[in-house]
Amino acid sequence: MNDSEYHWSEDMPDRIGEHINVSIVEDNRFIRAGWEAALRSVPEFEVLGSYGSCEEAFQSPTLNDSNVVLMDIGLPGMSGIEGVRHLKVRSPKTAVVMCTVFDDDQNVFDAICAGAAGYLLKKTPPDEFINAIKDAATGGSPMTPNIARKVIASFQKTAARTSAQEDALTEREREVLEKMAQGKSYTAIAKDLFLSVDGIRYHIRHIYEKLQVHSRGEAVSLGLKSRLIQPPR
């Protein structure tokens, strides 16, 4: 997206009477400055910090105090999707709203499965954008209409195969897959489940075969999308 295409109006919603701490993670300095200016013009918003990368944001002592974090996906270094996973571990109550130019199915679902509370396109009108942040701060899951349609359509596509996959995976295989989603090593999984490392490898091989995947990332992604396992907390 061209920087010059992104503009904010000063016609912002009225106060809702609640203080909301917001942090921004966006590598485009022009967009970042626009978001900062817009948020600071709303009395109940407090901008705690504005960062060009996840690595920079995670060094801030105030990030965990955020009610809402606006997160881009295409960031230098750690991606926004990976950043959501890390942030939800260190600050589970913080609502992360993805703000991006990407609206493809894979990015949408990777972000949601990682723990994002909402997903907005950067071309979202300013008043809707501000209201979406307020919605996320009060427990909502703001999405632009076309993103919501993608979510519904994708769940409908995977509903039929989910049942078959649930039947295919044993209870022990689901436990192993959950541990994989938590990023644990084979040794750690074996210790948690009181199995040998060879036993874990045996289960993982069968998980890959049943889900028709070839890596841990693919297995975890499919497991989360199909709701075979819950997102790590």
Secondary structure as GFF3:
##gff-version 3
##sequence-region A 1 233
A	DSSP	three_ten_helix	3	5	.	.	.	ID=ss1
A	DSSP	beta_strand	20	25	.	.	.	ID=ss2
A	DSSP	alpha_helix	29	40	.	.	.	ID=ss3
A	DSSP	beta_strand	45	51	.	.	.	ID=ss4
A	DSSP	alpha_helix	54	58	.	.	.	ID=ss5
A	DSSP	three_ten_helix	63	65	.	.	.	ID=ss6
A	DSSP	beta_strand	68	71	.	.	.	ID=ss7
A	DSSP	alpha_helix	80	90	.	.	.	ID=ss8
A	DSSP	beta_strand	95	100	.	.	.	ID=ss9
A	DSSP	alpha_helix	105	114	.	.	.	ID=ss10
A	DSSP	beta_strand	118	121	.	.	.	ID=ss11
A	DSSP	alpha_helix	126	137	.	.	.	ID=ss12
A	DSSP	alpha_helix	145	168	.	.	.	ID=ss13
A	DSSP	alpha_helix	171	181	.	.	.	ID=ss14
A	DSSP	alpha_helix	186	193	.	.	.	ID=ss15
A	DSSP	alpha_helix	197	211	.	.	.	ID=ss16
A	DSSP	alpha_helix	216	225	.	.	.	ID=ss17
###
